[in-house]
Amino acid sequence: MLAEIVSIGDEILIGQIVNTNAVFIAKELNKIGIEVVQITSISDKEEAIVKCLDDAQKRAQVVILTGGLGPTKDDLTKHTLCAYFDDVLVKNEKVLDHIEAMFKKYVPTPINDENRKQALLPSKAKVLQNKIGTASGMWFEVEDRVIISLPGVPFEMKALINNEVIPALQKHYTRPFIIHKTVLTYGLGESVIAERIEDWENNLPTDIKLAYLPNIGRVRLRLSAKGDDLNVISARIEEQIASLLPQIEDIFMGFEEEASVEEQIQKAFISKGLSLALAESCTGGEIAARITKIPGASNYFKGGAVVYHSQSKVDLLGVSACLIEEKGVVSVEVAEAMAMGAQQKYNTTHAVATTGNAGPSKGDESVEVGTVCIAIASPKGVYSEEFSFGINRERVIQKAVNKVFELLFKNLA
């Protein structure tokens, strides 16, 4: 069972927005055994939509389009679909009532005729009711093909996918099971891991696929299998995982499908009654942002300080100005003082500090670009280490953030 996702909108093609819709839809389709064979982005033009529909139906049984359903003249998807299926637009009274009710309740400006036109829908389409927006979804059937059109607004699209599209596809098609198990590793590069597990990889069954998914400072190893019996393919994946883990025990951080490293750290802190504070310099609040994205972080994360300037380290964390002068602001000694200062200021069991030179130029620093010092203060004492993360500013920061989570995870083990 194959699907193609088509994202419509010039804003995607010019890089004005990131196509997060396609990522979400692909994950949800995969969960029910529908494999995405292609993701396409096209302009909001009739000829582009028509050509894409013709091509997509040659590759996939399910085609899902997002975007181009708004009330303005540049939104052409609905009219193009109507012409494509030799159809006419008819007023849907239920949809019109919903649109008028939404305007009355949530929109300060009066409803106009352009908004009311969103209740005009192709007569051959099954209407997918958008309960949180004004643009309805549409479901067309052509022989064994299904073409689905959804609004491009992400939260509206997600609601329709979860509440309308996925249940309908499950009823409409008999599908195989697709299983993914993703191993999280931190601390070694892709090529080093590949060399270490080469014999294991060479002996994988042909129906189990391995993919390396490298990121800055971490590598994910994804095992995939497809079949008609969920228990059988799950057991085969678990068998291979069991033989893999002893070979990567020192870099293993859990399974992505179960919990991210941030979620695992949160679980460990809360279950052990521990608390955390941060003192960030070169990472500029990125660690705190990752931590607070996880619901429930306030149960262990007390707060953090972005002490970018040297004087802030002195004023907010009590770091000695003499220590900074003697050792340099980018040093393990200053990182340790920052961690202990944050630990005391926020009254926590643990604190993490980062200080470094992310570049792009060396400036007044005595250390090379890419040098980052990380310290962790805990009831056991203070641990610190100096790293060299290269010369690209963004990569240096992201490597530092990922290294913090790696060290913190191991510190709690």
C-alpha positions as CSV (number, residue, x, y, z in Angstrom):
1,M,0.0,0.0,0.0
2,L,1.7,3.2,-1.2
3,A,0.9,6.9,-0.7
4,E,2.1,10.2,-2.0
5,I,2.0,13.4,-0.1
6,V,1.6,16.7,-2.1
7,S,2.2,20.0,-0.4
8,I,0.8,23.0,-2.3
9,G,2.0,26.5,-1.8
10,D,4.7,28.9,-3.1
11,E,5.6,29.7,0.5
12,I,7.1,26.2,0.7
13,L,9.0,26.5,-2.6
14,I,10.6,29.8,-1.7
15,G,11.6,28.6,1.8
16,Q,9.3,30.9,3.7
17,I,7.9,28.0,5.8
18,V,9.2,24.5,6.6
19,N,7.0,21.6,5.3
20,T,6.1,20.1,8.7
21,N,2.8,18.8,7.3
22,A,4.4,16.2,5.2
23,V,6.5,14.9,8.1
24,F,3.4,14.5,10.3
25,I,1.3,12.8,7.6
26,A,4.1,10.4,6.7
27,K,4.5,9.3,10.3
28,E,0.7,8.7,10.7
29,L,0.4,6.8,7.5
30,N,3.3,4.6,8.4
31,K,1.7,3.7,11.7
32,I,-1.2,2.0,9.8
33,G,0.9,0.2,7.3
34,I,0.8,2.7,4.4
35,E,4.2,3.4,2.9
36,V,4.9,6.9,1.6
37,V,6.6,6.5,-1.8
38,Q,7.1,10.2,-2.6
39,I,6.7,13.6,-1.1
40,T,6.2,16.5,-3.5
41,S,6.0,20.2,-3.2
42,I,4.3,22.3,-5.9
43,S,3.1,25.8,-6.6
44,D,-0.5,26.8,-6.2
45,K,-1.2,26.7,-9.9
46,E,-3.8,24.7,-11.8
47,E,-1.4,23.1,-14.3
48,A,1.0,22.1,-11.5
49,I,-1.8,20.5,-9.4
50,V,-3.2,18.6,-12.5
51,K,0.2,17.3,-13.6
52,C,1.0,16.2,-10.0
53,L,-2.3,14.4,-9.7
54,D,-1.7,12.5,-12.9
55,D,1.8,11.5,-11.9
56,A,1.0,10.7,-8.3
57,Q,-1.8,8.2,-9.2
58,K,0.7,6.2,-11.3
59,R,2.8,5.7,-8.1
60,A,0.4,5.4,-5.3
61,Q,-3.1,4.3,-4.3
62,V,-3.5,7.2,-1.8
63,V,-2.7,10.8,-2.7
64,I,-3.0,13.4,0.1
65,L,-2.8,17.1,-0.8
66,T,-2.4,19.9,1.7
67,G,-2.9,23.6,1.1
68,G,-4.7,25.9,-1.3
69,L,-8.1,25.7,0.4
70,G,-8.4,29.2,1.8
71,P,-10.9,31.9,0.9
72,T,-8.7,34.1,-1.3
73,K,-8.2,34.0,-5.1
74,D,-4.7,32.5,-4.9
75,D,-6.2,29.3,-3.3
76,L,-7.0,27.2,-6.3
77,T,-6.9,23.6,-5.1
78,K,-10.7,23.2,-4.7
79,H,-11.5,24.6,-8.1
80,T,-8.8,22.6,-9.7
81,L,-10.1,19.4,-8.2
82,C,-13.6,20.2,-9.2
83,A,-12.5,20.6,-12.9
84,Y,-10.2,17.6,-12.6
85,F,-13.0,15.3,-11.6
86,D,-15.5,17.0,-14.0
87,D,-17.6,18.1,-11.1
88,V,-19.5,21.2,-9.9
89,L,-19.5,23.1,-6.7
90,V,-22.6,22.9,-4.5
91,K,-23.4,24.6,-1.2
92,N,-23.0,22.4,1.9
93,E,-25.5,23.8,4.4
94,K,-23.8,22.0,7.3
95,V,-20.5,23.5,6.5
96,L,-21.9,26.9,6.0
97,D,-23.6,26.8,9.4
98,H,-20.3,25.8,10.9
99,I,-18.4,28.7,9.2
100,E,-21.0,31.3,10.3
101,A,-20.9,29.9,13.9
102,M,-17.1,30.1,14.0
103,F,-17.1,33.7,12.8
104,K,-19.7,34.7,15.3
105,K,-17.9,33.1,18.2
106,Y,-14.2,33.7,17.4
107,V,-13.7,36.3,14.6
108,P,-14.1,40.1,15.5
109,T,-14.8,41.1,11.8
110,P,-18.1,40.2,10.1
111,I,-18.2,37.2,7.8
112,N,-18.2,38.1,4.1
113,D,-19.1,36.3,0.8
114,E,-15.6,35.0,0.3
115,N,-15.8,33.2,3.6
116,R,-19.2,31.8,2.8
117,K,-17.8,30.4,-0.5
118,Q,-15.8,28.0,1.5
119,A,-19.1,26.1,2.0
120,L,-19.1,25.5,-1.8
121,L,-17.7,22.0,-2.3
122,P,-17.4,19.5,-5.1
123,S,-20.6,17.3,-5.3
124,K,-18.6,14.1,-5.9
125,A,-16.4,14.5,-2.8
126,K,-17.0,13.1,0.6
127,V,-16.7,16.1,2.9
128,L,-14.3,15.8,5.8
129,Q,-15.7,18.2,8.5
130,N,-13.1,20.6,9.8
131,K,-14.4,21.3,13.3
132,I,-11.6,23.8,14.1
133,G,-11.4,25.8,10.9
134,T,-13.4,27.0,7.9
135,A,-11.8,24.9,5.1
136,S,-13.3,21.4,4.8
137,G,-11.3,18.4,3.7
138,M,-12.4,16.4,0.6
139,W,-12.2,12.7,-0.2
140,F,-12.4,11.5,-3.8
141,E,-12.4,8.0,-5.1
142,V,-11.3,6.9,-8.6
143,E,-11.4,3.1,-9.0
144,D,-8.9,1.8,-6.5
145,R,-7.4,5.3,-5.8
146,V,-8.2,7.8,-3.1
147,I,-7.4,11.4,-3.4
148,I,-7.7,13.5,-0.3
149,S,-7.4,17.3,0.0
150,L,-6.8,18.9,3.3
151,P,-6.2,22.5,4.6
152,G,-2.5,23.5,4.9
153,V,-2.9,25.1,8.4
154,P,-1.0,22.5,10.5
155,F,-3.3,22.2,13.5
156,E,-6.4,21.9,11.2
157,M,-4.6,19.3,9.0
158,K,-3.6,17.2,12.1
159,A,-7.1,17.1,13.5
160,L,-8.5,15.9,10.1
161,I,-5.8,13.3,9.7
162,N,-6.3,11.9,13.2
163,N,-10.1,12.1,13.3
164,E,-11.2,11.6,9.7
165,V,-8.5,10.4,7.3
166,I,-6.7,7.7,9.3
167,P,-10.0,6.0,10.5
168,A,-11.4,6.1,6.9
169,L,-8.2,4.7,5.3
170,Q,-8.2,1.8,7.9
171,K,-11.8,0.9,6.9
172,H,-11.1,1.4,3.1
173,Y,-7.9,-0.7,2.7
174,T,-6.5,-3.9,4.0
175,R,-2.9,-3.0,4.9
176,P,0.3,-4.8,6.0
177,F,2.0,-3.9,9.3
178,I,5.1,-1.7,9.2
179,I,7.4,-1.8,12.3
180,H,10.2,0.5,13.1
181,K,12.5,0.3,16.1
182,T,15.0,3.2,16.4
183,V,18.0,2.9,18.6
184,L,19.4,6.2,20.0
185,T,23.2,6.5,20.3
186,Y,25.3,9.4,21.5
187,G,29.0,10.0,21.4
188,L,30.3,8.1,18.2
189,G,30.0,9.0,14.6
190,E,28.2,7.0,11.9
191,S,31.3,5.5,10.3
192,V,32.7,4.3,13.6
193,I,29.4,2.7,14.6
194,A,29.1,1.0,11.2
195,E,32.6,-0.4,11.5
196,R,31.9,-1.7,15.0
197,I,28.6,-3.5,14.0
198,E,29.6,-4.6,10.5
199,D,29.4,-8.3,11.2
200,W,26.0,-7.9,12.8
201,E,24.7,-5.8,9.9
202,N,26.0,-8.2,7.3
203,N,24.0,-11.0,9.0
204,L,20.7,-9.2,9.1
205,P,17.8,-11.1,7.5
206,T,16.9,-9.7,4.1
207,D,13.4,-8.6,5.2
208,I,14.8,-6.4,8.0
209,K,16.3,-3.1,6.8
210,L,18.8,-1.0,8.7
211,A,19.2,2.8,8.2
212,Y,21.8,5.1,9.8
213,L,20.3,8.5,10.7
214,P,23.2,10.8,11.8
215,N,22.7,14.1,13.5
216,I,25.0,16.4,15.3
217,G,26.6,14.5,18.1
218,R,24.2,11.5,17.8
219,V,23.3,8.7,15.5
220,R,20.0,6.9,15.3
221,L,19.9,3.3,14.0
222,R,16.5,2.4,12.6
223,L,15.4,-1.2,12.0
224,S,12.4,-1.7,9.8
225,A,10.2,-4.7,8.8
226,K,6.9,-5.2,7.0
227,G,4.5,-8.1,7.1
228,D,1.0,-9.4,7.6
229,D,1.6,-10.8,11.2
230,L,2.4,-8.1,13.7
231,N,3.6,-10.5,16.4
232,V,6.0,-12.3,14.0
233,I,7.7,-9.1,12.6
234,S,7.9,-7.6,16.1
235,A,9.6,-10.7,17.4
236,R,12.1,-10.7,14.5
237,I,13.0,-7.0,15.2
238,E,13.4,-7.7,18.9
239,E,15.7,-10.6,18.2
240,Q,18.0,-8.4,16.2
241,I,17.9,-5.6,18.7
242,A,19.0,-8.1,21.4
243,S,22.1,-9.1,19.5
244,L,22.9,-5.5,18.6
245,L,22.8,-3.8,22.1
246,P,25.8,-5.6,23.6
247,Q,27.9,-4.2,20.8
248,I,26.9,-0.6,21.5
249,E,26.2,-0.7,25.2
250,D,28.5,2.3,25.9
251,I,26.7,4.7,23.5
252,F,23.1,3.3,23.8
253,M,20.6,5.9,25.0
254,G,17.3,4.1,24.6
255,F,14.7,3.8,21.9
256,E,13.2,6.7,20.0
257,E,9.7,5.2,19.9
258,E,9.7,4.9,23.7
259,A,11.2,8.2,24.8
260,S,13.7,10.8,23.6
261,V,16.9,11.3,25.7
262,E,15.3,14.4,27.2
263,E,12.2,12.4,28.2
264,Q,14.4,9.7,29.7
265,I,16.4,12.3,31.7
266,Q,13.2,13.8,33.0
267,K,11.8,10.4,34.0
268,A,15.1,9.6,35.9
269,F,15.2,13.0,37.7
270,I,11.6,12.8,38.8
271,S,11.7,9.1,39.9
272,K,14.8,9.7,41.9
273,G,13.6,13.0,43.5
274,L,16.3,15.0,41.9
275,S,16.3,18.6,40.5
276,L,18.2,20.5,37.8
277,A,19.4,24.0,37.1
278,L,21.3,25.4,34.1
279,A,24.0,28.0,33.6
280,E,24.3,28.5,29.8
281,S,26.8,30.7,28.1
282,C,27.7,29.6,24.5
283,T,24.5,27.5,24.2
284,G,22.4,30.5,24.8
285,G,19.3,28.8,26.3
286,E,19.1,25.9,23.8
287,I,19.4,23.3,26.6
288,A,16.6,24.9,28.6
289,A,14.5,25.1,25.4
290,R,14.9,21.3,24.8
291,I,14.1,20.5,28.4
292,T,11.0,22.6,28.6
293,K,9.5,21.2,25.4
294,I,8.7,18.1,27.4
295,P,5.4,18.4,29.4
296,G,6.1,18.0,33.1
297,A,9.6,19.5,33.1
298,S,8.6,21.8,36.0
299,N,8.6,18.8,38.2
300,Y,12.4,18.7,38.2
301,F,13.8,21.6,36.3
302,K,14.0,24.7,38.6
303,G,15.4,27.2,36.1
304,G,18.4,28.5,34.3
305,A,20.5,31.5,33.6
306,V,21.9,32.6,30.2
307,V,25.1,34.2,31.4
308,Y,26.6,35.2,28.1
309,H,28.8,38.1,29.3
310,S,31.6,37.4,31.7
311,Q,30.2,40.0,34.2
312,S,26.9,38.0,34.3
313,K,28.8,35.0,35.4
314,V,30.2,37.0,38.3
315,D,27.0,38.9,39.2
316,L,24.4,36.1,38.9
317,L,26.4,32.9,39.7
318,G,29.2,34.3,42.0
319,V,32.0,33.1,39.7
320,S,35.2,34.8,40.8
321,A,36.4,37.6,38.5
322,C,40.0,36.6,39.4
323,L,39.3,33.0,38.3
324,I,38.0,34.3,34.9
325,E,41.1,36.5,34.6
326,E,43.5,33.7,35.5
327,K,42.0,30.7,33.6
328,G,40.0,32.4,30.9
329,V,36.2,32.5,30.5
330,V,36.3,29.3,28.4
331,S,37.9,26.9,30.8
332,V,36.8,23.9,32.8
333,E,37.5,25.8,36.0
334,V,35.0,28.5,35.1
335,A,32.5,25.9,33.9
336,E,32.8,24.2,37.2
337,A,32.3,27.5,39.1
338,M,29.3,28.3,36.9
339,A,27.7,24.8,37.6
340,M,28.3,25.1,41.4
341,G,26.9,28.7,41.3
342,A,23.7,27.6,39.6
343,Q,23.4,24.6,41.9
344,Q,23.5,26.9,44.9
345,K,21.4,29.7,43.4
346,Y,18.5,27.4,42.4
347,N,19.0,25.0,45.3
348,T,19.1,21.9,43.2
349,T,20.8,18.5,43.4
350,H,22.3,18.9,39.9
351,A,23.4,21.8,37.7
352,V,24.9,21.9,34.2
353,A,27.1,24.7,32.8
354,T,28.4,25.5,29.4
355,T,31.0,28.0,28.3
356,G,32.8,28.1,25.0
357,N,33.7,29.9,21.8
358,A,31.2,29.0,19.1
359,G,32.7,31.4,16.6
360,P,32.7,32.4,13.8
361,S,35.8,34.3,14.8
362,K,38.3,33.8,17.6
363,G,37.9,37.4,18.7
364,D,39.5,38.2,22.1
365,E,39.3,34.5,23.3
366,S,42.5,32.7,24.0
367,V,40.9,29.4,22.9
368,E,40.2,28.2,19.4
369,V,36.8,28.4,17.8
370,G,34.7,25.3,18.6
371,T,36.2,24.9,22.1
372,V,33.4,24.2,24.7
373,C,33.7,23.4,28.3
374,I,30.9,21.5,30.1
375,A,30.5,20.9,33.8
376,I,28.0,19.0,35.8
377,A,27.6,19.6,39.6
378,S,25.9,16.8,41.5
379,P,25.9,15.4,45.0
380,K,28.9,13.3,44.0
381,G,30.9,16.5,43.2
382,V,31.7,18.4,40.0
383,Y,32.7,16.8,36.7
384,S,34.0,18.8,33.8
385,E,35.4,18.2,30.3
386,E,36.7,20.3,27.4
387,F,35.6,19.5,23.8
388,S,36.5,20.7,20.3
389,F,33.3,20.8,18.2
390,G,34.7,22.3,14.9
391,I,34.3,25.7,13.4
392,N,30.7,26.1,12.2
393,R,28.8,28.1,14.8
394,E,25.5,26.3,14.6
395,R,27.1,22.9,14.7
396,V,29.2,23.9,17.7
397,I,26.1,24.9,19.6
398,Q,24.1,21.8,18.7
399,K,27.0,19.5,19.4
400,A,27.4,21.1,22.8
401,V,23.7,20.7,23.6
402,N,23.7,17.1,22.6
403,K,26.9,16.4,24.5
404,V,25.2,17.9,27.6
405,F,22.3,15.4,27.4
406,E,24.7,12.6,26.8
407,L,26.8,13.4,29.8
408,L,23.8,14.1,32.0
409,F,22.2,10.8,31.0
410,K,25.4,8.9,31.9
411,N,25.8,10.8,35.1
412,L,22.4,9.5,36.2
413,A,23.0,5.9,35.2
